[in-house]
Amino acid sequence: MQTVLAPQYGSSPQETAEMLRTVKVMLLNHDHPNLKPWPPWLRSIEGLGEDADFLEAAIARAQNHDVAMVKERDEFHELAKKRMARIGKYVELAVESDRNALQRAGFKVRPLQVKKTVTGPPPSPEFTVSHGKESGILLGKIIRYPGAKSYRVQITDQDPTTNPTWIDVDDFPLASKISIPGREPGKLYWIRASILSSNGRGPWCLPVCIRSL
C-alpha cells in the first residue's frame, strides 16, 4: 500500500508542539470506528498534549542558549516527532489510507496531482502558518493553485471542534504573501484557508493551530 501520509511533523520545536495539540484535539473527536479503542502500545492521545506542554517548556528554557537546555529541547523535539510518526502510520493503516480521515485526525497528506483541465471547484489548500519577525504577527503560506483568483483566510481563538465563530482575515491574491497581524501574544489561534477560482470556492483546509508570540 502506497502511503498518502506526508512525513511532516514540524520543522521547528514550536511547529511540532502546535501539531501535537492539533492531532490530540482531532483524534479525541474523531469518529472513525477503527480508531477506538486506542492501542496501549502507542503514546496515548492525552499524552500528546503532555508532550506539547513539555516541549514548549523546553523551548522557553532554551531561550538563553544554555548548551544543556538547547540539547534537552532538541532531543525531546526528535522524540516527539518519532512518536508522531508512529501514530501517523497507525492512523493511516487504521483508516485504510482515507485522505479525508487522515486530515480530520490532524495529519498532513501528500498533495494530489492537479489535472491541467479543472472542471470543478478547487481542492482544500495546502496551508502552513509561521511567526512573523514582530510580536503578534502570523504569516501564512499556501501552495499556489493554478487558476486561483484569491485565497480566503479565517481565524478563531476557539476550539474548532466546538463549532466556533470564524472571523474573516482577508482575501489574498497571492498565496505566498499572507499576513495576519494584531494577534495577542501567548494566545492560541486556529487558522484555515480556502481557494476561489473561476469554478467556485473550494472547501476549507484543516485548521492550523499556532500560538502567537
Secondary structure, 3 states (H helix, E strand, C coil): CCCCECCCCCCCHHHHHHHHHHHHHHHHCCCCHHHCCCCCCCCCHHHHHHHHHHHHHHHHHHHHCCHHHHHHHHHHHHHHHHHHHHHHHHHHHHCCCCHHHHHHCCCCECCCCCCCCCCCCCCCCCEEEEECCCCCCEEEEECCCCCEEEEEEEEECCCHHHCCCCEEEEEECCCCCEEECCCCCCCEEEEEEEEEECCEECCCCCCEEEECC
